[in-house]
Amino acid sequence: MIDLNNSGYHFVLASQSPRRLSLLKEIGLEFEVQVKTTDEFYPPHLQREEIALHVSRKKAEAFSFDELPANTLLITADTIVWLNGECIGKPEDEEDAIQMIAKLSGNVHTVYTGVCLRTSDKFHSFYVSTDVYFRKLGMDEIRHYVEKYKPLDKAGAYGIQEWIGYVGVERIEGSYFNVMGLPVQRLYCELLEFVK
């Protein structure tokens, strides 16, 4: 077993997401958080995992290694929700969030997370997908969730670890943590390979 914290790399997570920060801590990785404001625009022809990979790469490319500590290994990620041929991002406001969840209600959608690992001389990216099955939700349930939990910073306008995940998600196929925003099991394995 390789101890990632003794691999010689200085790990940087480029994300403001409290969920990603918490998940990365749970695998015992020592890291710091640095964030660059990044335009999350993507070309309209991209679909599914291509979008998540494209945006996660843009987040990685926003950094200049001249301004980072030596031996930095940068971790970036982007998560999208894909439903019926449409990418569902973060809601603009509460009404938009309500409409998004109403679309997810009674349907199966796929969560894609693209992850990039970057050093001054290496670049590697991968993605993980998870299918999420929602039962049919009442509008009163949707409004209750949006008004109480304010999920405006989340792709698809919901957090599976919150109330709506307990009462609305019938089952998932794939990584639960991917739906939270970071597929930590796959990330751990990819990091072990990357630092060899």
C-alpha positions in Angstrom: 0.0 0.0 0.0 1.2 3.5 -0.9 0.7 6.2 1.8 -0.5 9.1 -0.4 0.5 11.6 2.3 4.1 10.4 2.0 4.1 10.3 -1.8 6.1 13.5 -2.1 3.2 15.4 -3.5 1.5 18.5 -2.1 -2.2 17.9 -2.8 -4.5 20.8 -3.7 -8.3 20.5 -4.1 -9.6 23.1 -6.4 -13.2 23.2 -5.2 -15.4 25.3 -3.0 -17.8 22.4 -2.4 -18.1 21.5 1.2 -19.2 18.0 0.2 -16.1 17.4 -1.9 -13.9 18.8 0.9 -15.5 16.5 3.5 -15.4 13.4 1.2 -11.7 13.9 0.5 -10.9 14.3 4.2 -12.6 11.0 4.9 -10.0 9.0 2.9 -7.3 10.5 5.1 -5.7 12.7 2.4 -3.9 15.8 3.6 -4.6 18.7 1.3 -5.3 22.4 1.0 -8.1 24.1 -0.9 -7.4 26.7 -3.6 -10.0 27.9 -6.1 -9.8 29.8 -9.3 -12.9 31.4 -10.8 -13.6 29.4 -13.9 -16.1 29.9 -16.7 -18.1 26.7 -16.8 -19.2 27.2 -20.4 -18.9 24.1 -22.6 -19.4 23.6 -26.4 -23.0 22.7 -27.2 -22.1 19.5 -29.0 -20.7 17.9 -25.9 -22.9 15.3 -24.1 -23.0 13.4 -20.8 -19.5 12.7 -19.4 -17.9 14.9 -22.1 -19.3 17.9 -20.4 -18.1 17.0 -16.9 -14.7 16.1 -18.2 -14.4 19.4 -20.3 -15.3 21.6 -17.3 -13.1 19.7 -14.9 -10.2 20.2 -17.3 -10.9 23.9 -17.6 -10.8 24.1 -13.8 -7.4 22.4 -13.8 -6.0 24.5 -16.7 -7.0 27.7 -14.8 -4.0 27.2 -12.6 -0.4 28.2 -13.4 2.1 25.9 -11.7 4.4 28.9 -11.2 2.1 30.1 -8.4 1.7 26.7 -6.7 4.1 24.9 -4.3 6.6 22.6 -5.9 5.4 19.0 -6.3 1.7 20.1 -6.3 -0.9 17.5 -7.4 -4.0 19.4 -8.3 -7.5 17.7 -8.1 -10.4 19.3 -9.9 -13.9 17.9 -10.4 -17.2 18.8 -12.1 -20.6 17.1 -11.6 -23.6 17.2 -13.9 -27.0 15.7 -14.0 -28.2 14.2 -17.4 -31.9 13.6 -18.0 -33.5 12.7 -21.3 -30.8 14.1 -23.5 -30.4 17.3 -21.4 -27.7 18.6 -19.1 -29.2 19.9 -15.9 -26.8 22.2 -14.1 -27.2 24.4 -11.0 -30.5 26.3 -10.6 -30.6 30.1 -11.0 -33.1 30.6 -8.2 -35.6 28.7 -6.0 -38.3 28.6 -8.7 -35.8 27.1 -11.2 -34.8 24.5 -8.5 -38.4 23.5 -8.1 -38.8 23.1 -11.9 -35.6 21.0 -12.1 -36.7 18.6 -9.3 -40.1 18.3 -10.9 -38.4 17.1 -14.1 -36.4 14.5 -12.1 -39.5 13.3 -10.2 -40.6 9.9 -11.3 -37.7 9.5 -13.6 -34.2 8.0 -13.8 -31.3 10.4 -14.4 -27.6 9.9 -14.5 -25.0 11.8 -12.5 -21.6 12.2 -14.2 -18.5 13.5 -12.4 -15.4 14.3 -14.3 -12.1 14.5 -12.3 -8.7 15.8 -13.3 -5.4 15.1 -11.7 -2.7 17.5 -12.8 1.0 18.1 -11.9 3.5 20.3 -13.6 4.3 17.5 -16.1 1.4 15.0 -15.9 -2.3 15.3 -16.7 -4.9 12.5 -16.2 -8.7 12.6 -16.2 -11.5 10.1 -15.7 -15.2 10.1 -15.0 -17.8 8.1 -13.0 -21.5 7.7 -13.7 -24.4 6.8 -11.4 -28.0 6.2 -12.2 -30.5 7.7 -9.7 -34.1 6.5 -9.6 -36.6 9.1 -8.1 -40.1 8.2 -7.1 -42.9 10.5 -8.1 -42.8 13.5 -5.8 -45.6 15.9 -4.9 -45.2 19.6 -5.5 -45.6 20.2 -1.8 -42.6 17.9 -1.1 -40.5 19.6 -3.8 -41.3 23.1 -2.4 -40.7 22.0 1.1 -37.2 20.7 0.2 -36.2 23.7 -1.9 -37.5 26.3 0.7 -35.8 24.5 3.6 -32.5 23.3 2.1 -31.9 26.0 -0.6 -30.1 23.6 -3.0 -28.9 26.4 -5.4 -25.3 25.3 -5.4 -26.0 21.7 -6.5 -26.3 20.2 -10.0 -29.8 19.1 -10.5 -30.9 21.2 -7.5 -30.7 18.4 -4.9 -28.3 16.8 -2.5 -28.8 13.0 -2.1 -27.5 13.2 1.5 -30.3 15.6 2.4 -34.0 15.1 3.1 -35.0 14.6 -0.5 -32.5 11.7 -0.8 -34.1 9.9 2.1 -37.7 10.3 0.9 -37.3 10.6 -2.8 -34.6 8.3 -4.1 -35.8 4.7 -4.6 -32.4 3.3 -5.5 -29.2 4.1 -7.3 -26.9 2.1 -9.5 -23.3 3.0 -9.0 -21.3 5.2 -6.6 -23.4 7.0 -3.9 -20.5 9.4 -3.3 -20.4 10.3 -7.0 -23.9 11.6 -6.6 -22.6 13.8 -3.7 -20.0 15.2 -6.1 -16.8 13.2 -5.7 -16.4 9.5 -6.5 -13.8 9.0 -3.7 -13.3 5.2 -4.1 -12.3 5.6 -7.8 -10.3 8.8 -7.0 -8.3 7.0 -4.3 -7.4 4.2 -6.7 -6.5 6.7 -9.5 -4.3 8.6 -7.1 -2.5 5.5 -6.1 -1.7 4.8 -9.8 -0.9 8.5 -10.5 1.8 8.9 -7.8 3.7 5.6 -8.5 
